[in-house]
Amino acid sequence: MPTPAATYDYDAALRACARGEQQALQGLYQQESRYLLGVALRIVRQRALAEDVLHDAFLSIWRRAGSFDATRGSGKGWIYVVVRHQALNVARARAHEISADEDTVEHLLHERQGGHAGDAYALQANMGKLHDCLGHLDEAKRNCILYAYVDGCSHSEIAQRVASPLGTVKAWIKRGLASLRECMG
């Protein structure tokens, strides 16, 4: 049974989570999960997806509880921000998905497999040229582009991998792509 919100100590619960006390996370979940599910549901608009968002957000709260700073805001506000960001990330990722029925996918696969030998040769030639153009980029730009377009990393994830500021990573990707376009052109 949830404690009245006015008396529940969110900050203390987050500090306890940071110390590894699972009961504190369970308490946060019991206290706010129904409201947080509503926040996620308003953003992603599908119940099952909102439940996944809530699950992932609570994992993130558990892992990142040590980064909560009471001088920058309330514990309750912090957990709402975590859920909101998780839901927005999922909504953004889904916006990039293309939905297609099974017949369309099968048709596209058949079309791709049934290409002419000339098309295969042109594709191979372009791949070789892309490899050469990537080789002309400096290592930082090349790695950032590969992390983004091969590994599917977000800019934030790339910044962590290469231990560089987010703005720098974005600039490297932008300039690297411009160089690739020019080289491939």
N, C-alpha and C positions, 0 to 999 in steps of 0.2 A: 504494500500500500504506500503510495507516494506521500511524502511529508509536505505540509503546506509550503508553497514556494517562498513565502516570506521568511520561513525559519530554516530552510534547507541551505547549507553552506557549500555552495558550488566550488568556491576557491579551495576549501579544505579537501573536498572530494578529488579535485584535480591534483593537489599536492600528494594525496594518498595514492592516486593512480601513478604518479611519477615515482613513488617509492615501491611500486609493484603490488599494491594491495588490490586484489581483484574485486573484493567486496565493494570498494569505492566505485569502480566502473559499473558494477551491477546496480549500485545505488543510483548513479547518474542515469543509467538506462531506465530503471523503474520510475525515476522522477520525471524524466523528460521525453522518453521515446515516443509516446503518442503524439506529442506536439511536434517533435522533430520530424516524425514521419509525415505530418501535414506539411511542413516546410518543403521536404523533399518531393512530396506528391504534387504540390503546386508548381514545382519547377519541371519535373520530368514527366508528369501527367500519366503515369502508369503505376499501378499499385506494386506489382512485382519488382519493377525497376526501382521504385522508391524504397522498398524494403532492402534491396541490394545496396542502394546508396547509404541507407542508415547503418547497415552492417559494416560497410567499408569505412564510414565516418567514425563509428565507434572504435574500429581498429586503429584508425588514425589518432583518435583522441587518446587511446591507450598508449600508443607509441610516442606521441608528441606532448603528452601531459607535462613533461619536464620543461617544455618551452613556454608554457603559460606564464605570463607575467602580470600579476595582480595590479601593478602600478600602471599598466596600459589599458586595463578594462576589467570588466567583471568576468568571473568564471562562466556564468550562464551565457553571457554574450559570446564568449570565446567558443563554447561548444556549438552554438547556433551558427557561428561563422564557419566552423569546420564542416558542418552538415551542408550549409548553403554552398560553399565552394565545391564540395564533393558532388552535389547535385548539378551545379553549373558545369563542371567538367564532364559529367556524364551526358548532359544535354548537348554540350558542344560536340562531343565525340559522335553522338547519334546524328547530329545535323550533317555530318560529313559522310554518313553511311548512305548508300544507295540501295533502295529495296527493289527487288526484282523477283518475279515469279519463277518457278522451276523451268518452264518452257523457254523463257527469255535467257536464263543462264545457260541452258543446254544449247540454244541456238548460237549464243556468243562463243561458247567453247568449240562447237562444231565449226563455226566460221574461222576461228583462230587456228584450229588444227588443220583445216582444209586449205590453208594458204598455199600460194605457189612457191616454187623453189626460189624465184627471184625475190619474193618478199622475205623469205628466210635469210637470203644472202644480204639484203639491205639491212635487215634487223641486226645481223651479226656485225656488219660493217659499222653501223651506228653504235653498237655496244663497244666495239673496239675503239672508236673515236671518243666515246664518253670516257672510257678507261684512260686514254691518253690525256684528255682534257682534265680529268680529276688529278692525274699525276702532275699537271702543271700548277695546281693550286698549292698554297702553303699548307703545311700539315694541319694547323688549327682549323682553317676553313674547310678543308677536305673532311676531317673527322666530324665536324659539326654537321655538315651536309649528310654524311653517311649515317650518323646517329639519327638525324631527323627523318631521312627518306628511306633508309634500309631498316633501321631498328625501330622506327616509329616513335622516337622519343619526343617529348614536348621540349620547348625551349628551356624550361626550368630544369628538366631532367638532364639536358645536355650541359647546362651551366654547372650542375653538380658533378657530372662526369669529368668535365675538363677543368674544373675548379677555376672558373672565370665568372665575372659578373654577367648577369642576364642580358644587359644591354649590349655588351661586347659580343656575346654569342649571337644575338639577333643580327648585329651588324656583320659579323663574319658570314653568317648564312646568306644574308642579302647580297653582300659583295661577291661571295663565292658563286651564288646562282647567276649573278650578272656576268661573271667571268666565264662560267660554263656556257651560258647562252651565246656569248660572243665567240667562244672557241668552237662551239658546235655549229654556229651559223654558217 
